[in-house]
Amino acid sequence: MLNTLSSLLSETPLPHTLPSDPSPNIIYNNRFFSGLLYTLGKGFLGISGWKLVNTPPDISKYVVIAAPHTSNWDFPIFMSVVGLLRLKISFLGKHSLFEGFFGRIFFWLGGIPVERGTEAASAIVDQAVKAFHDSDHLILGIAPEGTRTRVKKWKTGFYRIALAAKVPIVPAYLDTATKTLGFGPALLPGGDMDADLATLQAFYSNKKAINPDNH
């Protein structure tokens, strides 16, 4: 198994932009590793006491946002849901996560590195929109807060991607008060960003983060 994993990782290309068709991610189309992710996800959630209360809508293309994002534990928790539901998801991540040999794991899981605070941000939006237009199936996961630390407002890249691509936004959440995970109703952006963001943030208003001081 380790030899197979090493081989797959070494052969995985290191893209610097969002691929036009992210669906051929090895992890999700390989029966063995897809099954392994399912087993690990189910086991992790069971042992840690998290309960998945519903599933995302049955639509082929959407932006899924994950919040509240306040801890390093958010990633393995949400990825456990991805494994359990066998979701073929792509995500944008801080470029430093993708460095070195072990950084290939994030590519292998569908990750796309993003340089923060550069002009590349608008290019990433354009590439993501093209990927939606070119793909029959694409789920793009984004943390709207963009960081684990407290923020005054969300980053709006996810909204601009969904609006331009004409795909809905699906809110995924964790709530430590009830130890539950789930998804809210899909929202199709109407162009009034302030109103749409207010609707999404209202959905999260009663969800307790892992580190409330950062939320």
C-alpha positions as CSV (number, residue, x, y, z in Angstrom):
1,M,0.0,0.0,0.0
2,L,2.8,2.4,0.9
3,N,4.6,1.7,-2.3
4,T,1.4,2.3,-4.2
5,L,0.8,5.6,-2.4
6,S,4.4,6.7,-3.0
7,S,4.1,5.9,-6.7
8,L,0.9,7.7,-7.1
9,L,2.2,10.8,-5.3
10,S,5.4,10.9,-7.2
11,E,3.5,10.7,-10.5
12,T,1.0,13.4,-9.5
13,P,1.6,16.6,-11.5
14,L,2.1,19.8,-9.6
15,P,-0.2,22.3,-11.2
16,H,0.0,26.0,-10.4
17,T,-3.5,26.9,-11.7
18,L,-6.9,25.3,-11.5
19,P,-7.2,22.5,-14.1
20,S,-9.8,22.8,-16.7
21,D,-11.4,19.5,-15.6
22,P,-10.5,18.8,-11.9
23,S,-12.6,15.5,-11.9
24,P,-9.7,13.0,-12.6
25,N,-8.3,13.4,-9.1
26,I,-6.6,10.1,-8.3
27,I,-7.9,9.8,-4.8
28,Y,-11.6,10.0,-5.8
29,N,-11.5,7.8,-8.9
30,N,-9.3,5.0,-7.4
31,R,-11.6,2.4,-5.9
32,F,-9.2,1.3,-3.2
33,F,-8.3,4.8,-2.0
34,S,-11.8,6.0,-2.3
35,G,-12.9,3.2,-0.1
36,L,-10.1,3.9,2.3
37,L,-11.1,7.5,2.6
38,Y,-14.7,6.4,3.3
39,T,-13.5,4.0,6.0
40,L,-11.2,6.6,7.6
41,G,-13.8,9.3,7.4
42,K,-16.4,7.2,9.0
43,G,-14.0,6.0,11.7
44,F,-12.7,9.5,12.5
45,L,-16.2,11.0,12.8
46,G,-17.3,8.0,14.9
47,I,-14.3,8.1,17.3
48,S,-14.4,11.9,17.7
49,G,-18.1,12.0,18.2
50,W,-19.2,14.1,15.3
51,K,-22.5,13.4,13.7
52,L,-23.4,14.1,10.0
53,V,-27.0,15.2,10.0
54,N,-27.7,15.7,6.3
55,T,-26.1,15.6,2.8
56,P,-25.5,18.3,0.2
57,P,-28.0,18.8,-2.6
58,D,-27.9,16.4,-5.6
59,I,-26.5,18.9,-8.1
60,S,-23.5,18.4,-10.4
61,K,-21.8,21.8,-10.0
62,Y,-21.6,24.2,-7.1
63,V,-19.3,26.1,-4.7
64,V,-19.4,24.7,-1.2
65,I,-18.2,27.0,1.6
66,A,-17.0,25.6,4.9
67,A,-17.3,27.5,8.1
68,P,-16.7,28.5,10.8
69,H,-12.9,28.0,10.2
70,T,-11.0,28.6,13.4
71,S,-8.8,25.5,14.0
72,N,-6.4,23.1,12.3
73,W,-9.0,20.4,13.1
74,D,-11.4,21.9,10.7
75,F,-9.6,20.4,7.7
76,P,-9.6,16.7,8.8
77,I,-13.2,17.0,10.0
78,F,-14.5,18.4,6.7
79,M,-12.3,16.0,4.8
80,S,-13.8,13.1,6.8
81,V,-17.2,14.2,5.5
82,V,-15.8,14.3,1.9
83,G,-14.6,10.8,2.3
84,L,-17.8,9.5,3.9
85,L,-20.0,11.0,1.2
86,R,-17.4,10.1,-1.6
87,L,-17.6,13.7,-2.8
88,K,-15.3,14.6,-5.7
89,I,-14.2,17.9,-4.3
90,S,-11.5,20.4,-5.3
91,F,-10.3,23.2,-3.0
92,L,-8.1,26.2,-3.0
93,G,-5.4,26.2,-0.3
94,K,-2.5,28.3,0.9
95,H,0.4,27.7,-1.4
96,S,2.8,26.7,1.5
97,L,0.7,23.6,2.1
98,F,1.7,22.2,-1.2
99,E,5.5,22.4,-0.8
100,G,7.7,19.4,-0.7
101,F,7.0,15.7,-1.1
102,F,4.2,15.6,1.4
103,G,2.6,18.7,-0.2
104,R,1.7,16.3,-3.1
105,I,-0.9,14.8,-0.8
106,F,-2.9,18.0,-1.0
107,F,-2.7,17.9,-4.8
108,W,-3.8,14.3,-4.7
109,L,-6.8,15.3,-2.6
110,G,-7.9,17.8,-5.2
111,G,-6.1,20.9,-3.9
112,I,-5.1,23.9,-5.9
113,P,-2.4,26.3,-4.4
114,V,-3.2,30.0,-4.1
115,E,-0.8,32.8,-3.6
116,R,-2.5,35.1,-1.2
117,G,-2.2,38.9,-1.4
118,T,-1.2,39.0,-5.1
119,E,-2.8,39.9,-8.4
120,A,-3.1,36.1,-9.0
121,A,-6.4,36.2,-7.0
122,S,-8.4,37.6,-9.8
123,A,-6.8,35.1,-12.2
124,I,-7.8,32.2,-9.9
125,V,-11.4,33.5,-10.1
126,D,-11.3,33.5,-13.9
127,Q,-9.7,30.0,-14.0
128,A,-12.3,28.6,-11.6
129,V,-15.1,30.1,-13.7
130,K,-13.7,28.5,-16.8
131,A,-13.3,25.2,-15.0
132,F,-17.0,25.3,-14.1
133,H,-17.9,26.0,-17.7
134,D,-15.7,23.3,-19.0
135,S,-16.7,20.6,-16.5
136,D,-19.8,18.4,-16.3
137,H,-19.2,17.9,-12.6
138,L,-17.3,20.2,-10.2
139,I,-17.6,20.9,-6.5
140,L,-15.2,23.7,-5.4
141,G,-14.7,23.9,-1.7
142,I,-13.7,27.3,-0.1
143,A,-13.3,28.6,3.4
144,P,-14.8,32.1,3.1
145,E,-13.0,33.4,6.2
146,G,-9.7,32.5,4.5
147,T,-7.8,32.0,7.8
148,R,-8.2,30.4,11.2
149,T,-7.8,33.8,13.0
150,R,-10.6,36.2,13.6
151,V,-11.7,38.2,10.6
152,K,-14.0,41.2,10.3
153,K,-15.5,40.1,7.0
154,W,-15.4,37.2,4.6
155,K,-13.3,37.1,1.5
156,T,-15.6,37.3,-1.5
157,G,-13.8,35.2,-4.1
158,F,-16.2,32.3,-3.6
159,Y,-19.1,34.6,-4.3
160,R,-17.6,36.1,-7.4
161,I,-16.8,32.6,-8.7
162,A,-20.3,31.3,-8.1
163,L,-21.9,34.4,-9.6
164,A,-19.8,34.4,-12.8
165,A,-20.1,30.6,-13.2
166,K,-23.9,30.8,-12.5
167,V,-23.7,28.0,-10.0
168,P,-25.2,27.8,-6.5
169,I,-23.3,28.2,-3.2
170,V,-23.9,25.4,-0.6
171,P,-22.9,26.2,3.0
172,A,-21.3,23.4,4.9
173,Y,-20.9,23.7,8.7
174,L,-19.7,22.3,11.9
175,D,-21.3,23.1,15.2
176,T,-19.4,22.2,18.4
177,A,-22.5,23.0,20.5
178,T,-24.3,20.0,19.1
179,K,-21.2,18.2,17.7
180,T,-23.0,18.1,14.3
181,L,-21.9,18.6,10.7
182,G,-24.1,19.3,7.8
183,F,-25.2,21.4,4.9
184,G,-27.5,24.3,4.5
185,P,-29.8,25.2,1.6
186,A,-28.2,26.1,-1.7
187,L,-28.2,29.8,-2.6
188,L,-27.9,31.0,-6.2
189,P,-26.2,34.4,-6.2
190,G,-28.4,37.1,-7.5
191,G,-25.8,39.8,-7.9
192,D,-26.6,41.7,-4.6
193,M,-23.5,40.5,-2.8
194,D,-24.3,42.3,0.5
195,A,-27.7,40.7,0.7
196,D,-26.6,37.3,-0.3
197,L,-23.6,37.3,2.1
198,A,-26.0,38.4,4.9
199,T,-28.2,35.4,4.1
200,L,-25.3,33.0,4.3
201,Q,-23.8,34.6,7.4
202,A,-27.2,34.4,9.1
203,F,-27.2,30.7,8.5
204,Y,-23.9,30.4,10.3
205,S,-24.9,32.8,13.2
206,N,-25.9,30.0,15.6
207,K,-23.0,27.6,14.7
208,K,-20.3,27.4,17.4
209,A,-16.7,27.1,16.2
210,I,-14.0,24.9,17.6
211,N,-12.1,28.0,18.8
212,P,-14.9,30.5,19.5
213,D,-12.3,33.2,20.3
214,N,-11.2,33.2,16.7
215,H,-14.7,33.5,15.3
